[in-house]
Amino acid sequence: MHDIRFIRENPEIFDRGLKRRGLAPLAAGLIAIDEERREAVTAVQVAQSRRNEASKLIGAAMAKGDREGAEAIKAEVAALKEQMPALEARADEAAKRLKEALEIIPNLPAEDVPEGADEEANVEVSRWGTLREFDFTPKEHADLAPALGMDFETGARLSGARFTFLRGDMARLHRALGQFMLDVQTREHGYTECNPPVLVGDDAMYGTDKLPKFAEDSFATTNGRWLIPTSEVSLTASVMGELLDESALPMRLTALTLCFRSEAGAAGRDTRGFIRQHQFEKCELVSIVRPEDSEAEHQRMTRAAETILERLELPYRKLLLCTGDMGFGARKTYDLEVWLPVQGAFREISSCSNTGDFQARRMGTRYRVAGEKRTEFVHTLNGSGLAVGRTLVAVIENYQNADGSVTVPDALLPYMGGIEVITPN
C-alpha cells in the first residue's frame, strides 16, 4: 500500500516510478480524491465542534432567561445533527475510493532495478556450476519419472489436471528435499522453523498483497477462507497489526508447507509434467527487518536460497528482474533459475523479493525505535528456499542415468535411509 502523504509531497517521483512500471501517471487523480476526503473530514470536524459549542450555549442562554435565543441555538444544533450523517458519509465514501485506488497500484521499483517491459530485459547477475555432458540421450522428467513413482495419471484421475501422485522412493526423495532445505535454513542461516496454517482469512491475504487484485490466482473455500498460495502469507501476516520492539528485529521465519495456486494467469503453460502444479510444497523464507537493513537482508536471503542449489550441485543462474517482470508487491527481486538439460534452458526455482514497507502498511505493522517515542513501518522480504517440486524435477533431469535410474545427490543421502539410487519399478 502506498503512503498518500508521500504521493502528495512527491507526485513527480511517484509518477516516475509508475512510468518505470509501464503505468500511466496517477498522482494527480489520487491527490484529488484525497483532497475531497480531507475537505469532507474537515467539514465533519467543524460541524461537530460547532454542535458541541452550541450545545453549551443553550444552557447559558437559558440561565440568562433568553428563551428565544436558546430556541434558536437548539434549532441550529438540530440542523447540524441532521447534516452530520451526510457529511460523514461523504468523508467515508472518499476514503473508500482512495483506499480502493491505492490498493491495486503496484509497489514502486528500487532505483537500481533495470527498466524493461518483460523478462527479456532481466539482467543476469551470475552463474554457478558446470553443465553436465551426457554420454546418452537424456530424457525429460515427464518421460523418465513415471517409472520411478511420479504418477501423473492417478493424480489427474483423483483431482484433475496439474495434480500428481508420488509413490515409493520418489515420494521419499521429495520429502528428503524439503527436510534438507529446512535443516539448512534453520541450522545455518538462522531462520526459525514454523508450522503455520495453510488456510487464512481475507486480512492475511490482503496484508500480503494477494487481495484484491489476485483473487483469481488463489483457491477460496466455501466458508470464507483461502488456501495459501505460499506460506509467505501466513509467516508475514503473523505480525499483522503488531507494534514490535526494535530488539525483536531482524525476525527470520521459515516453513515447509503445501501451497495452492489456481494458475489462472498461466493457462496453457507447462501443462505437462511436474513444473506447474495446483498443489505443491515450498520452503519459504520471510524476513521482517528495520528499513535500513532491508537491502542487506535481501542479499542475505538470496544467498540462503543459492546455498541449497550449490549443496545439491545443480547449475543455476541469478537474475535481477526488470520493472516489467517483478511481482506486484516487490520493489526489487532476484530470481534463481536452475538448469534443465533436456529443455536446454534455465527455469525459475526461487524468487526473492524485497517489498520495503509496502506490505507493512497494508498490515499495519510497525516497530518502536529504541530509545525514542516514534514508530516506523517494518520492511518485509520473502523468498523460496526452494520450491520443492521444481527442485525434484531438476534432480531427476540432472542426475539421471542411462538405465532410467536417478542417482541421489550426496547432500540428500542422510535423509534417504540408505537409498543411493532410485530405480525404475
C-alpha positions in Angstrom: 0.0 0.0 0.0 1.3 3.4 -0.8 1.5 6.4 1.5 -0.8 9.1 0.3 1.3 11.7 2.2 4.3 10.7 0.2 2.3 11.0 -3.0 1.1 14.5 -2.1 4.6 15.6 -1.3 6.4 13.8 -4.2 3.9 13.5 -7.1 6.7 13.6 -9.7 8.7 10.8 -8.0 5.6 8.7 -7.6 4.6 9.0 -11.3 8.2 8.4 -12.4 8.1 5.1 -10.5 4.8 4.1 -12.1 6.2 5.0 -15.5 9.1 2.7 -15.0 6.5 0.0 -14.2 4.8 0.8 -17.5 1.8 2.6 -16.0 0.3 6.0 -16.6 0.6 8.8 -14.1 -1.8 8.5 -11.2 -0.6 11.1 -8.6 -2.9 13.9 -9.7 -6.1 11.7 -9.5 -5.1 10.3 -6.1 -4.4 13.7 -4.7 -7.7 15.0 -5.9 -9.6 12.1 -4.1 -7.5 12.8 -1.0 -8.4 16.5 -1.1 -12.0 15.6 -1.3 -11.6 13.3 1.6 -9.7 15.8 3.7 -12.3 18.5 2.9 -15.1 16.2 4.0 -13.3 15.3 7.2 -12.7 18.9 8.0 -16.4 19.7 7.4 -17.3 16.9 9.8 -14.9 18.2 12.4 -16.2 21.8 12.0 -19.8 20.8 12.3 -19.1 18.6 15.3 -17.1 21.4 17.0 -19.9 23.9 16.4 -22.5 21.4 17.6 -20.6 20.9 20.9 -20.1 24.6 21.3 -23.8 25.4 20.6 -25.0 22.8 23.0 -23.1 24.6 25.8 -24.6 27.9 24.7 -28.1 26.6 25.2 -27.6 26.3 28.9 -26.0 29.7 29.1 -28.9 31.3 27.3 -31.5 29.6 29.5 -29.6 30.8 32.6 -30.0 34.4 31.3 -33.6 33.9 30.6 -33.1 34.2 26.9 -35.6 31.5 25.9 -35.8 32.8 22.3 -32.0 32.7 21.9 -32.0 29.2 23.4 -34.6 28.0 21.0 -32.6 29.4 18.1 -29.5 27.6 19.2 -31.5 24.4 19.6 -32.7 24.7 16.1 -29.1 25.2 14.9 -28.0 22.1 16.9 -30.8 20.1 15.4 -29.9 21.2 11.9 -26.2 20.3 12.5 -27.3 16.9 13.8 -29.3 16.3 10.7 -26.4 17.3 8.4 -23.8 15.2 10.2 -24.7 11.8 8.6 -24.4 13.2 5.1 -21.0 14.8 5.9 -19.7 11.6 7.5 -20.9 9.5 4.6 -19.2 11.9 2.1 -15.9 11.5 4.1 -16.3 7.7 4.3 -17.1 7.4 0.6 -14.0 9.5 -0.4 -11.8 7.4 2.0 -13.1 4.2 0.5 -12.4 5.4 -3.1 -8.9 6.4 -2.1 -8.2 3.0 -0.4 -9.6 1.1 -3.4 -7.5 3.2 -5.8 -4.3 2.7 -3.8 -4.6 -1.0 -3.1 -4.4 -2.0 -6.7 -1.3 0.1 -7.5 1.9 -2.0 -7.5 5.0 -1.1 -5.5 7.4 1.3 -6.9 10.7 -0.2 -8.1 14.0 0.5 -6.4 16.3 2.8 -8.2 18.8 0.1 -9.2 16.1 -2.1 -10.8 16.6 -2.3 -14.6 13.8 -0.9 -16.7 12.0 -3.1 -19.2 8.6 -4.4 -20.3 9.1 -8.2 -19.8 11.6 -11.0 -18.9 13.7 -10.1 -21.9 15.0 -7.1 -20.0 16.1 -9.1 -16.9 19.7 -8.8 -16.1 21.9 -11.9 -15.5 24.0 -11.3 -12.4 25.9 -14.5 -12.1 26.1 -18.2 -12.9 27.2 -21.2 -10.9 28.0 -24.8 -11.7 29.1 -26.9 -14.7 26.5 -28.2 -17.1 26.6 -31.9 -17.3 27.6 -33.6 -20.6 25.6 -36.8 -21.1 27.1 -39.8 -22.9 23.5 -40.9 -23.7 20.3 -39.1 -24.8 18.7 -37.7 -21.5 15.0 -37.7 -21.0 12.7 -35.0 -19.8 11.4 -35.7 -16.3 7.8 -36.2 -17.6 9.0 -39.2 -19.6 11.6 -40.5 -17.1 9.8 -40.1 -13.8 6.6 -42.2 -14.2 8.6 -45.4 -14.0 10.2 -44.1 -10.8 7.0 -43.3 -8.9 5.8 -40.0 -10.3 2.2 -40.9 -11.2 0.5 -38.3 -13.3 -2.4 -40.5 -14.3 -3.6 -41.2 -10.8 -3.2 -37.6 -9.8 -5.3 -36.4 -12.7 -7.9 -39.1 -12.0 -8.2 -38.0 -8.4 -8.1 -34.3 -8.8 -7.8 -33.2 -12.4 -5.0 -31.7 -14.4 -1.9 -30.3 -12.7 -2.1 -32.8 -9.8 0.4 -35.6 -9.2 0.6 -38.7 -7.0 4.1 -39.6 -5.8 4.9 -43.1 -4.7 7.7 -45.0 -3.0 11.3 -43.8 -3.3 10.1 -40.8 -5.4 7.9 -39.6 -2.6 10.8 -40.2 -0.2 13.1 -38.1 -2.4 10.6 -35.3 -2.4 10.3 -35.4 1.4 14.1 -35.5 1.7 14.4 -32.4 -0.3 12.0 -30.5 1.9 13.7 -31.7 5.1 17.1 -30.8 3.7 16.0 -27.3 2.9 14.5 -26.7 6.3 17.6 -28.0 8.1 20.0 -25.8 6.1 17.9 -22.7 6.5 17.4 -23.2 10.3 20.8 -24.5 11.3 22.9 -22.4 9.0 21.0 -19.3 8.2 19.2 -18.5 11.4 15.6 -18.9 10.3 13.1 -20.0 12.9 11.1 -23.1 11.7 7.3 -22.6 11.8 4.3 -24.7 11.1 1.6 -22.2 10.1 -2.0 -22.6 8.9 -2.5 -23.2 5.2 -6.0 -21.7 5.5 -6.1 -18.0 6.1 -8.7 -15.2 6.2 -9.1 -12.1 4.0 -7.0 -9.9 6.2 -3.9 -12.1 5.8 -4.3 -12.3 2.1 -4.9 -8.6 1.8 -2.0 -7.6 4.0 0.4 -9.6 1.9 -0.9 -8.0 -1.3 -2.7 -11.1 -2.7 -6.1 -9.4 -2.5 -8.0 -7.9 -4.0 -6.1 -7.9 -7.3 -5.1 -11.5 -7.5 -8.1 -13.3 -6.0 -8.5 -15.4 -9.2 -5.0 -16.9 -8.7 -5.9 -18.5 -5.4 -8.4 -21.1 -4.2 -11.2 -19.9 -1.8 -13.1 -22.2 0.5 -16.9 -22.1 0.9 -16.6 -20.6 4.4 -14.6 -17.5 3.6 -11.0 -18.8 3.9 -8.2 -19.0 1.4 -5.7 -21.8 0.7 -2.4 -20.1 0.9 -0.5 -19.6 -2.5 2.7 -19.6 -0.4 3.5 -19.6 3.3 4.7 -16.1 2.8 1.1 -15.2 3.5 1.0 -17.0 6.9 4.5 -16.1 8.0 4.4 -12.4 7.1 0.9 -11.9 8.4 1.9 -13.5 11.8 3.0 -9.9 12.8 -0.1 -8.3 11.2 -1.2 -5.3 13.3 1.6 -5.6 15.8 3.9 -2.9 17.3 7.2 -4.7 17.6 10.2 -3.9 19.7 13.3 -2.9 17.7 15.2 -5.6 19.7 13.0 -8.3 18.1 14.4 -7.4 14.6 15.5 -8.9 12.4 12.9 -11.6 12.5 13.6 -14.6 10.2 10.9 -17.2 9.7 10.8 -20.4 7.5 8.2 -23.0 6.9 7.8 -26.1 4.6 4.1 -26.2 3.7 1.7 -27.2 1.0 0.9 -24.3 -1.3 -2.1 -23.9 -3.7 -2.4 -21.9 -6.9 -5.2 -21.8 -9.5 -2.6 -20.8 -12.1 -5.3 -18.7 -13.7 -2.7 -16.4 -15.2 -0.7 -19.3 -16.6 -3.2 -21.1 -18.8 -1.5 -23.4 -21.2 2.0 -23.1 -19.7 3.9 -26.1 -18.5 0.8 -28.3 -18.6 3.0 -31.4 -19.0 5.0 -32.7 -16.1 5.6 -31.6 -12.5 6.8 -28.0 -13.0 3.5 -26.1 -12.6 1.1 -27.7 -10.2 -2.1 -26.6 -8.4 -0.7 -28.2 -5.2 3.0 -28.1 -4.3 5.4 -27.8 -1.4 7.8 -24.9 -0.8 10.3 -24.0 1.8 9.5 -20.3 2.3 11.8 -17.7 3.8 10.4 -14.5 5.3 12.3 -11.6 7.0 10.9 -8.7 9.0 13.6 -6.0 9.4 14.3 -2.3 10.0 14.2 -0.2 6.8 17.9 0.5 6.9 18.6 -3.3 6.9 16.3 -4.5 4.1 18.8 -4.2 1.2 21.5 -6.2 3.0 18.8 -8.7 4.2 17.7 -9.1 0.6 21.2 -10.2 -0.4 21.5 -12.5 2.6 18.1 -14.2 1.8 19.0 -14.7 -1.8 22.3 -16.2 -0.8 20.5 -18.6 1.6 18.4 -19.9 -1.4 21.5 -20.2 -3.6 23.1 -22.4 -0.9 20.6 -25.1 -1.5 21.3 -25.3 -5.2 25.0 -25.4 -4.6 24.8 -28.2 -2.0 22.7 -30.2 -4.5 25.3 -29.4 -7.2 22.6 -28.1 -9.5 23.8 -25.4 -12.0 21.9 -22.2 -11.8 21.9 -18.5 -12.7 20.9 -15.5 -10.8 18.8 -12.7 -12.4 17.9 -9.2 -11.3 14.3 -8.8 -12.6 13.3 -5.7 -14.6 10.5 -3.4 -13.7 8.0 -5.2 -16.1 8.7 -8.7 -14.7 8.6 -8.0 -11.0 5.7 -9.1 -8.8 3.0 -6.7 -7.7 4.4 -6.1 -4.2 8.1 -6.2 -4.9 10.4 -3.2 -5.1 13.3 -5.4 -6.1 13.5 -9.1 -7.0 16.2 -11.7 -7.7 15.2 -14.9 -9.5 17.2 -18.1 -9.3 16.9 -20.3 -12.4 18.0 -23.9 -12.3 19.4 -25.7 -15.4 17.1 -28.3 -17.0 19.3 -30.2 -19.6 16.6 -31.6 -21.8 14.9 -28.3 -22.2 18.3 -26.8 -22.6 17.2 -23.8 -20.5 17.3 -22.3 -17.1 13.9 -22.4 -15.3 12.8 -20.4 -12.3 13.1 -22.2 -9.0 13.3 -19.3 -6.5 12.2 -15.7 -6.4 13.5 -13.5 -3.5 11.8 -10.1 -3.1 12.2 -7.0 -1.0 8.8 -5.4 -0.6 10.0 -2.4 1.5 7.2 -1.1 3.7 4.5 -2.0 1.0 3.1 -5.0 2.9 3.7 -3.5 6.4 1.4 -0.5 5.5 -1.3 -2.9 4.4 -0.9 -5.0 7.6 -0.4 -2.1 9.9 2.9 -3.5 11.3 5.3 -1.1 12.9 8.3 -1.2 15.3 9.2 1.2 18.2 12.6 2.8 17.6 14.8 2.0 20.6 15.1 4.9 23.0 12.5 7.0 21.1 8.8 7.5 21.1 8.4 7.4 17.4 7.4 4.2 15.4 8.2 3.2 11.9 6.8 0.6 9.5 8.9 -2.5 9.2 10.2 -3.8 5.9 9.3 -7.3 4.8 11.1 -9.7 2.5 10.1 -13.1 1.1 11.8 -15.8 -1.0 11.7 -19.5 -1.9 14.4 -21.6 -0.3 13.4 -23.6 -2.5 10.3 -24.8 -4.4 10.5 -28.5 -3.6 8.7 -29.8 -6.7 10.8 -27.9 -9.2 13.9 -28.9 -7.3 12.8 -32.5 -7.6 12.5 -32.1 -11.4 16.0 -30.6 -11.5 17.4 -33.5 -9.6 15.7 -36.1 -11.8 16.9 -34.5 -15.0 20.4 -33.7 -13.9 21.1 -36.9 -12.0 19.5 -39.4 -14.4 21.4 -42.4 -15.7 21.3 -44.3 -19.0 19.3 -47.2 -17.5 16.5 -44.8 -16.4 17.5 -44.6 -12.8 18.3 -41.5 -10.8 21.3 -41.1 -8.5 20.5 -39.4 -5.2 22.6 -36.3 -4.6 25.2 -36.7 -1.8 23.6 -33.9 0.2 20.3 -35.9 0.4 21.9 -39.3 1.4 21.4 -38.7 5.1 17.7 -38.4 4.5 17.2 -41.4 2.3 17.6 -44.3 4.6 20.4 -45.9 2.7 18.8 -45.4 -0.8 21.5 -44.2 -3.2 19.8 -44.8 -6.5 16.1 -44.7 -7.4 15.5 -47.4 -10.0 12.5 -48.0 -12.3 9.8 -50.2 -10.9 
